[in-house]
């Protein structure tokens, strides 16, 4: 019986392996695909991390102001994995409690483990609204996971559905590629790029923004909201995309033949981004005041500038020569392989601060697992260290 099985060799699973090894805990990392499979297969060509180099320490040495592209992230994760006991191409088909440990059923046989860390993430299965089934067959449909660049899409305009992190960046990518873009918007906050002399995310991290815990939030519903838009190396907002040529529309609510109808939420969605930006600035102002820092005054931000909007109530796909729809409508995770007692009615795992209700099982890499940053590179090492400590305590000296 092995002391610990880690399921998943993405960044969360590799962070777990490093932390377990640091405590001398015998373990193996099982990966159904290759190391960093999602990072290889679900990133577009121009993708870059929206977290700056100093936030991604687990990837190894890099310039503090660098925004790594997808291939570089994969290379760095491969380098990290080279020092970890990873078994690639081993799919876990079932995880169930067995006595005082766990049975891990895989395509390559069964393993018995005293403890298990599930690090498969909950943002790797594409979600596409049912409306997609009503679109005309001539219109190509691609999810964020399959989007690579403007050149892969048929000629014509592109309807991008969803304006959170991926939607805004893909709309920007399409506009840069010379495409006409209709962006069906959604409510998402935005973080100003710079404020009072520094990158806003640097201020916010110092203020504890990334370490916010679920219980710190005035409204738990905030955990279900899309993460705020933080673009790599520059500001990004709905007004900026409109000024760059995108047509902003509301949320699509109906499809009849070639006609897509939208609700009237555009103004509210723009306001949601502006309100989050204002709260971010207020947090920074309070940090500066509390610490008595000598920071420059607020500078003008082009993303706050008003833009005149005339959102369409509907779009005739044929008349507007729309050849493709890109669904930037998010992801979920597949936990169907877990014992039914470990998941809720929504199919997502039960846990408290990462610990499952059954002893000897922990989760890593889930959104808001323990902190706001739990599902990004900044947060993996800290959460992994906590889980490794819990594993060691559970093993009670049997490690190694």
ZIMOKA-V358338 format. One record per residue. N is the residue number from 1. D_FIRST is the distance of its C-alpha to the first C-alpha in whole Angstrom. Layout:
n: (N/N)
d_first: (D_FIRST/D_FIRST)
This chain:
n: (1/2/3/4/5/6/7/8/9/10/11/12/13/14/15/16/17/18/19/20/21/22/23/24/25/26/27/28/29/30/31/32/33/34/35/36/37/38/39/40/41/42/43/44/45/46/47/48/49/50/51/52/53/54/55/56/57/58/59/60/61/62/63/64/65/66/67/68/69/70/71/72/73/74/75/76/77/78/79/80/81/82/83/84/85/86/87/88/89/90/91/92/93/94/95/96/97/98/99/100/101/102/103/104/105/106/107/108/109/110/111/112/113/114/115/116/117/118/119/120/121/122/123/124/125/126/127/128/129/130/131/132/133/134/135/136/137/138/139/140/141/142/143/144/145/146/147/148/149/150/151/152/153/154/155/156/157/158/159/160/161/162/163/164/165/166/167/168/169/170/171/172/173/174/175/176/177/178/179/180/181/182/183/184/185/186/187/188/189/190/191/192/193/194/195/196/197/198/199/200/201/202/203/204/205/206/207/208/209/210/211/212/213/214/215/216/217/218/219/220/221/222/223/224/225/226/227/228/229/230/231/232/233/234/235/236/237/238/239/240/241/242/243/244/245/246/247/248/249/250/251/252/253/254/255/256/257/258/259/260/261/262/263/264/265/266/267/268/269/270/271/272/273/274/275/276/277/278/279/280/281/282/283/284/285/286/287/288/289/290/291/292/293/294/295/296/297/298/299/300/301/302/303/304/305/306/307/308/309/310/311/312/313/314/315/316/317/318/319/320/321/322/323/324/325/326/327/328/329/330/331/332/333/334/335/336/337/338/339/340/341/342/343/344/345/346/347/348/349/350/351/352/353/354/355/356/357/358/359/360/361/362/363/364/365/366/367/368/369/370/371/372/373/374/375/376/377/378/379/380/381/382/383/384/385/386/387/388/389/390/391/392/393/394/395/396/397/398/399/400)
d_first: (0/4/7/9/10/14/16/19/21/24/25/23/20/21/22/19/18/20/20/16/17/20/18/16/13/10/10/11/15/15/19/21/24/25/24/27/28/30/32/33/34/35/37/41/43/44/41/41/39/41/39/41/39/39/37/34/33/30/31/33/36/39/42/42/45/43/42/39/40/37/37/36/34/32/32/31/28/27/28/26/23/24/22/19/16/17/17/20/21/18/19/17/18/17/15/15/13/12/12/11/9/9/10/11/13/15/18/16/14/11/7/5/5/7/10/12/15/18/20/22/25/28/31/30/32/35/38/41/44/45/48/47/48/51/52/54/53/55/53/50/47/44/41/40/37/40/42/43/47/50/51/48/50/54/57/58/57/54/53/50/48/46/47/44/43/42/45/48/46/47/50/51/50/52/55/54/54/58/56/58/56/56/53/52/51/49/48/46/47/48/47/51/50/52/54/56/55/51/49/48/44/45/47/44/41/43/44/41/41/38/36/37/35/35/37/40/41/44/43/40/41/41/37/38/41/41/40/43/45/44/46/45/48/50/51/51/52/54/57/57/55/58/61/59/60/57/59/57/56/55/52/52/53/54/55/58/59/59/59/57/58/56/56/58/56/56/58/55/53/55/55/52/51/54/53/49/51/54/51/49/52/53/50/50/54/53/50/53/55/53/52/56/55/58/57/60/61/59/60/61/58/59/57/59/62/63/63/65/63/64/61/62/61/61/60/62/59/61/64/62/61/57/55/52/50/47/44/43/42/38/35/32/28/26/24/24/21/20/20/23/23/22/25/29/32/32/29/28/25/25/25/26/27/23/21/21/22/18/16/14/15/18/20/22/25/27/31/32/28/29/32/35/33/30/30/32/31/33/30/27/26/27/25/22/23/23/20/18/20/19/15/15/17/15/12/15/15/11/11/11)
